[in-house]
């Protein structure tokens, strides 16, 4: 260790790099698998806990590496049973993660960045701005902790993982994909990729790269308007990634993976909830197999939008169904603790400062 510079987190090494380090010590190759499973199956918190390793190897690990673990600094429980966790990172940044129970299912909503730089007008996370990308191990820990909490609180492990928390996952591609590998590996948590959904605002090169890399997870597009100019107003990313390019990338993803695309559509009163907007959405969704999730808007202090009223929501939904589209009205969970879609803004973290 040089001065006060912290040692590298052991989990920042991939399996090949870890293998090179072990081999350089003239250790047996099977030690790589043992260390890997400590990190990604058991989420071991210290080298002393790796008691199936010889003391000399544990000492070598301590000399070269460290653990930068997440700390739970706040935990809130919604009246609907959802939980929101505020995690402090090793550099004192704060992120939020949500655990959502529902009918013997348990979903963890994972953050991929500290804050977000995309400035979507309806999202509270945009208020924070972009701070940094999360490391693969920082996302993995959110999932591991949520899994342990789910078993403790509900009696069963998490069944689904959604990258729908703070940040744009495809702007942190390498670390998100690395985390997916650790979560789905038999040497890690062993979860099926069919249980994983990634939500994107439309990062076209990331969508194509996911397809080319054969990641084969479910993809959700955060759309919210099928009118190009209006979407650019609501979501500035659309100015550089317009709907025509996004549609082409989604068609490519479906052709490569054969997976149906999810379309996330937030209903905003007198903004994007008219029948004309429904017609535009139906036209957009006829380009590839989709299922549409209509989302009620969750108010927060950083925007003045209002949720669509019940009559307008039903009319919008009925029109889409009349066009033989699969449509679900998604019930938001955790609104009372600012844990629902678009509400994550580190309010607990900010309040504590």
N, C-alpha and C positions, 0 to 999 in steps of 0.2 A: 504494500500500500504506500502510495506516494503522498505525504502530507495528509491533508484532510479530504483528498479525492476519494469518494466512495468506491468500493469494489464493484465490479460488474455483477449484475444479477445473473446467477447461474441459468435462470430460465430464458435468458436472452440468446443462449446458444441453441442452434437447431441440433438434431440428432447427429448429423455428420460432424459438426464442430465439436460436440461433446465427445464423440468417438475419437477424434483426433487428439483431444486433450488427454483422454484416458490412455490411449496407445502411447503417447509421448512419455507417460509415466511408467511404461512397461507393465501396465496392469492387464489382467485378462479382459478379453473383449466382452464377456458376459456382464462385466461391471456396468457397461453402458446401459444395458437394459434395466439393471437394478436401479441405477440413478434416475433414468428416464421415468420409471414407474413411480418412484418416490415423488418426482416433480409433478407428473401429469395424471397419475391415478389417485395418489393419496394427498396431493397438495401439501407435502411435508414442509414444515415451517423452519427447520434448522438442520444443519448437517449432523448434529448429535443424535437426531431422531433416526438417522439412516443406519440403524444398528446391525444390518446384515452386511455392511461394508467394513473392511478392516480399519482399525484406528488410523493407520498411516494414510489411507486414502481419504478418510474424513478430515484429517489435518491438512492434507493438500488442498482439498476443496475449500476449507476455511481460509487458507492462505490466499487463494486466488479469486474467490467468489463470495457473494453475499446473497441475502434475500431482501427485496424491497416489498414488504407485504402491505396489503390494504388494511386500513383500520376503519371499523364501523364507528362513526362519530354521531350518527343519529339514526333512529329507526322509528317509523310511524306506521300505525295500523289503521286501515280504513274500516268504516262500518260494514263494507262489503267483503272484508277479509283480506284484501290486497295489502301488501306491505311495501313501503318505500325505504330503501337504505341509502344513507349518505356515506360514501367512502372517502376517506382522506388518503391520498397517494403519498409516495415517499418524498415528493417535492412540495407537499402541503396543498396541492390542488385538490379540488373536490369534484366527485362525480356522483350521479344517482343511478340506482338500479331498482327495478320493480319486480316483485314476485306476485303472480296472480293465480289464485286457486279457482277452479271451476269444474264441478262434476267429475271428480276423480282425475282431473287434469291439473297440471301445475306448470305455468309458463313463466320463464324469466325474460324480462325485457332488458337487454344489455346496451350499455353505452360504449361507443367506439372512439369518441374524442372527448376532450375536456372542452365543453362549449361547442359551438358550431359557427362556421364562417359564412353560411349560405344565405342568411338574412331573410328567411321566409317570413312573410308579414304576420302570419297567424301563430307562430311558434314562440313559446317563451324562452326556449334554449337560445334562440337567435339573439336575445337580449345580452347574453353573456359574451358573445363574440367567440372567436376561435383562440384557444390557448395552446393546445398540442394534441397530437395523436396519442392514443393509448397503446402500450406494448401488448403483445399477444398474451403475456402472463397476467396483465392487469384485467383484461377481458375474461380470461380463463378463471381468475379468482372470483370475479362477480358470479360466474356460473357455478363454480364449485360451492361457494358459500350459500348461494340460493338453493342449491341442491340439498345441502345439509339442513338448511332451515326448513325446506319443504318436508323432508323426512321427519324432522323433529316436530313441526307444527301440524302437519296434515296427515302424516303417517305413510307418505309415499314420495318417491323422488320426482324431480321435475320431468315432465313429459315433452315439453317443447321449449325451444330457444328462439327468441326473435331479436334480431338486431334492429330495434326500433327506439332505442333510448337516445341519449345525447349524441349528436354528431352525424356525419355522413359516412357510413361504413366504407363505401367504395373510394373515398379519398384517403383511406388508411388500408389499402388493399392487402399489402403483404402481411401485416400483423393480424388482420381479420381472418385471412385465409389460413395463416399459421394456427390461430386459435381454433378454427373449425377442425383442422387436422388433429390437434390435441384432444378436442372434445369427442371426435368421432373415432379416434384410434382405439383398437382393442387394448393398447398399452396405456391409454388415457381413460376417459370416462366411458368410451364404447357406445356413445349415443348414435343412432341412425341419422344420417344426413336428411332423411325424409322428415325429421322432426325439427329441422332448422329452417328459418325464414330470414332473409335479409331484405330490408326495406331501403330503397334508394330514391333520391329526388330525380334521378335520370342521368347518372354519370355514364355516358354511352360507352366510353372506352373500357370502363370497369365492367359493365354488363357483358361486353363482348369477350373480355379477358376471362371472366368467370366461365363463360361457355367454352372457350378454347382450352382452359385449364381443367375442364371436366369436373368442376367442383360439385355440380348436381345438387344444389340446395334449392329450396323454393325462393322465388324472387317476387318481391312486391314493389310496385311503382307507386310512389307518393305523388299522385297526379293533381287532384283538386281543381283542375279546370282543363277542359279539352279545347278551349279557345286560346290560341297561341299568344295573342297580345295580352289577354287577361292573365294567363299563367305567368307571363314575364313580369307582370306587376306584383302578383302574389308571391312568386318564386323567382328571384333574379337569375338563378342558374339557367332558366329557360332562355335567356338572351343569348347564351353561348351554346346551349344544348336544346334547340327548339324541338317541338313535338314531332316533326317529321323525322329527325335524327333519332329521337328516343324510340319512336315506333319501329324504325328499321333495326335498332339494336335489340329490341324486345322480340321481333320476328326472328332474328338471328339466334337469340337465346333459346327460343322455343324449338327452332329447327334442329339445334345441336343437342338439346337436352330432352325434348319431347314433354317438358313440364308446362303445365298451365300457369299463366302469369296472374298474380293478384293485383288488382287495381284498388288503391286506397283513395277515397274521395271524401273530403271533409265538407259537410254541408253548412254553408254560411248564408245567413238570412239576407235576401235581396242582393246577393253577390254572385253566387254560382248555383243557385237552387231552382231556377226556372225550368219549364219544360223545354225551352230552347237549349239550355245547358244540358239537359238530359239527352236531347237528340244528338248534340255534339259528342257527348260521352259515348253514346251507343255507336256512333259512326267510328270513333277512335277504337272502340273495343271489338269491332268486327274484323280487325286486321289479324288477330291471332286469338287462340283460345284463352279466355279469361274467366276469373270470378271477381265480382266487384264487392268490395267492402265499403258500405256507406258509413261514415263516422260522424257522430254528433260532435259539434264544436264544444270544447271545454274552455270556459272563460278563464282569463288570467289577467294580472295587472298591466301587461305590456302590449295589449291591443284592444281595439274597441269593437271587434267583430261580435256578432250574436249568432247563436245556433238557429237553424231553420225551425219553423214551427211544425207541429205534428202533421197538419194538413198538407203542407208543402212537401214534407219529407215523404209521406205516403204516396202523393201524386208522382213525385220524382221516381220513387222505387217502382211503382206500378207501371210507369212508362217503360222502364228498363226491362221489367219482366215481360211486358207485351212484345218486346223484341227478342224474346227467348234467351235472355242473358241471365246468368246465375248471379243473384244479388242477395247480400246479407246486410242487415242493419246492425252494426256492431255496437254493443252496449259498452260504454266506457266504464272502466273500473278505477277506483281510487281517486275520484274527483275531489272528495272532501279533504284529501291530504296532498293535493297538487301532484298526483302520480299518474294522471291519465294522459292520453295522447296530446302532445304539444305543451304540456304543463311543466316539464322538468327544467328547472331554472336554479337549482341549488338554493332554494329559499331557506332551507334549514341552515345550510352552511353560511349564507349571508347574514341570516338573523343572529348567528352565534358570534359574529365578529363585532 
